Amino acid sequence: MKSLLDRHVLVLNRLWQAVNVCSARRAFALLYQGHANVVWRDDGNNYRTHDFRSWHDFSRTEPDAEMVRTVRFDIRIPTVVVLILFDRLPNQEIKLTRQNIYERDNHTCQYCARKFDREDLNLDHVVPRQRGGETTWENVVCSCIACNTLKGGRLPREAGMRLLREPKRPRWRPFVHFTFSPAIHDSWRHFVDVGCWNVELGD
């Protein structure tokens, strides 16, 4: 059984951009050393930061079901921390993955403009692969199953269909190669819109 100190904590740079995931043990070290603050969302959906002392005081007045117990005090496990000085992003390429396509296109079919749940979505090659179309950011779009079936192996204009917008490589970057699961804390969702699936699309 994993220790509470092994729990995943989301790490933001000082510009509040997600850059990493660390253990609660590492997050506590950063917090204690003054290199990071805890990010906490209150009941009014306002984000506040806590240094080690204020997080200790907050843990005492607002205890959680799961606390790390020390000899002198109990303290809540942070779920998000923000680095005080670091403002860079990891130098990495944006992965062309199924989930990243869904996120770029906002889970919206690029032909009928309707939003769908993930299980009701497909991917479409604008220029079909059998006609030389490549698997690139500029040629793959989010499509509902009905539109994907209707278009078939044709170009959009041949099927009497139009793209909602021209597909492009997104400007955001997946912050880490981390596979998300339903257990990921809800407090991450404001900072992480990208569930990074590590399987890149290919022909």
C-alpha positions in Angstrom: 0.0 0.0 0.0 1.3 3.4 -1.0 2.2 5.9 1.7 0.3 9.2 1.8 3.6 10.9 1.1 3.7 9.1 -2.3 0.5 10.9 -3.5 0.9 12.8 -6.7 1.0 16.6 -6.4 0.7 19.0 -9.4 3.6 21.5 -9.7 3.0 24.9 -11.3 5.7 27.4 -12.3 5.5 30.9 -11.0 3.3 31.8 -14.0 0.8 29.2 -12.8 1.5 26.9 -15.7 1.6 23.2 -15.0 5.2 21.9 -15.4 5.5 18.7 -13.4 4.1 16.1 -11.0 5.9 15.2 -7.8 5.3 13.2 -4.7 3.7 14.8 -1.6 7.0 14.1 0.1 8.9 16.3 -2.4 6.1 18.9 -2.3 6.5 19.2 1.5 10.2 19.6 1.1 9.7 22.4 -1.4 7.1 24.0 0.9 9.3 23.8 4.0 12.4 25.2 2.2 10.4 28.2 0.9 10.7 27.2 -2.7 6.9 26.7 -3.3 3.5 27.6 -1.9 0.4 25.4 -1.7 -2.4 26.4 -4.0 -5.9 26.0 -2.5 -9.3 26.7 -3.9 -11.8 27.9 -1.4 -15.6 27.4 -1.4 -16.0 30.5 -3.5 -13.7 29.1 -6.3 -11.0 31.6 -5.4 -7.4 30.4 -5.4 -5.2 31.2 -2.5 -1.6 30.4 -1.7 -0.1 29.2 1.6 3.4 29.0 2.7 4.4 26.3 5.2 3.3 28.2 8.3 -0.1 29.2 6.9 -0.7 25.7 5.5 0.1 24.3 8.9 -2.4 26.7 10.5 -5.0 26.0 7.8 -4.6 22.2 8.4 -5.2 22.7 12.1 -8.4 24.8 11.6 -9.6 22.9 8.5 -8.5 19.2 9.0 -8.9 16.7 6.2 -9.9 13.1 6.3 -6.3 12.1 5.3 -3.5 14.0 7.1 0.2 13.4 7.4 1.0 12.9 11.1 4.3 14.1 12.5 5.5 14.1 16.1 4.4 17.6 16.7 1.5 18.2 14.3 -0.8 16.9 11.6 -0.8 18.5 8.2 -3.0 18.3 5.1 -1.5 16.8 1.9 -1.3 19.4 -0.8 -2.7 18.6 -4.2 -1.2 21.6 -6.1 1.9 23.7 -5.4 3.3 26.7 -7.2 7.0 27.3 -7.5 8.1 30.8 -6.3 11.0 31.4 -8.8 10.8 28.9 -11.6 9.0 30.3 -14.7 10.1 28.1 -17.5 8.2 25.3 -19.3 9.7 21.9 -20.0 11.4 21.8 -23.4 9.3 19.2 -25.1 7.4 18.6 -28.3 3.6 18.5 -28.3 2.6 14.9 -28.7 0.1 14.2 -31.5 -2.2 11.9 -29.5 -5.9 11.1 -29.6 -6.6 12.9 -26.4 -4.6 16.0 -27.4 -6.7 16.2 -30.6 -9.9 16.0 -28.6 -8.6 18.8 -26.3 -7.5 21.0 -29.1 -10.9 20.7 -30.8 -12.7 21.0 -27.4 -14.4 17.6 -27.8 -16.4 19.2 -30.7 -17.0 17.6 -34.1 -15.3 19.8 -36.6 -18.0 19.1 -39.2 -21.3 19.4 -37.3 -20.0 21.6 -34.5 -21.7 19.5 -31.8 -19.9 18.7 -28.6 -19.7 15.0 -27.6 -18.4 12.8 -24.8 -15.1 11.2 -25.5 -16.6 7.7 -26.2 -18.8 9.2 -28.9 -15.9 10.8 -30.8 -13.6 9.7 -33.5 -10.7 11.1 -35.5 -10.8 12.0 -39.1 -8.1 12.5 -41.6 -9.2 15.6 -43.6 -7.3 14.3 -46.6 -7.9 10.5 -46.3 -4.8 8.4 -45.8 -5.7 6.3 -48.9 -5.3 9.5 -50.9 -2.0 10.5 -49.4 -3.2 12.3 -46.3 -0.7 12.3 -43.4 -1.2 11.9 -39.7 -0.3 15.5 -38.7 -1.8 18.2 -36.5 -2.9 19.9 -39.8 -4.7 16.9 -41.2 -6.4 15.2 -38.2 -9.6 16.6 -36.6 -12.1 15.5 -34.0 -15.2 14.0 -35.6 -18.4 12.4 -34.4 -19.0 8.9 -35.5 -22.0 10.0 -37.8 -19.9 12.6 -39.6 -16.9 10.4 -39.9 -19.1 7.7 -41.5 -20.8 10.2 -43.8 -17.5 11.6 -45.0 -15.9 8.2 -45.5 -12.8 8.3 -47.8 -13.7 11.6 -49.4 -12.5 15.1 -49.1 -14.8 17.4 -47.1 -15.9 19.3 -50.2 -16.7 16.0 -52.0 -18.9 15.0 -49.2 -20.6 18.4 -49.0 -19.1 19.1 -45.6 -17.1 22.0 -44.3 -14.6 22.2 -41.5 -15.5 24.3 -38.4 -12.0 25.7 -38.4 -8.6 25.0 -40.0 -6.7 22.4 -37.9 -3.4 23.7 -36.6 -0.7 22.6 -34.1 -1.9 23.9 -30.7 0.1 26.5 -28.8 -0.2 24.9 -25.4 2.2 22.1 -24.3 1.3 19.0 -22.4 3.3 19.6 -19.2 4.4 16.1 -18.4 4.2 12.6 -19.8 1.7 11.5 -17.2 -1.3 9.3 -17.8 -4.4 10.6 -16.0 -6.9 8.4 -14.2 -10.2 9.1 -12.5 -8.3 9.3 -9.2 -6.6 12.5 -10.2 -7.7 15.3 -7.8 -10.4 17.6 -9.0 -8.2 20.6 -8.0 -6.0 19.9 -11.0 -8.6 20.5 -13.6 -8.3 24.2 -13.7 -4.7 23.9 -14.5 -4.6 20.8 -16.6 -7.0 20.6 -19.6 -4.9 18.0 -21.3 -5.1 14.3 -20.3 -1.8 13.2 -21.9 -2.2 9.9 -23.6 1.3 8.7 -24.4 0.4 6.8 -27.5 1.2 9.0 -30.5 -0.9 8.7 -33.5 0.6 7.0 -36.5 -0.2 5.6 -39.9 
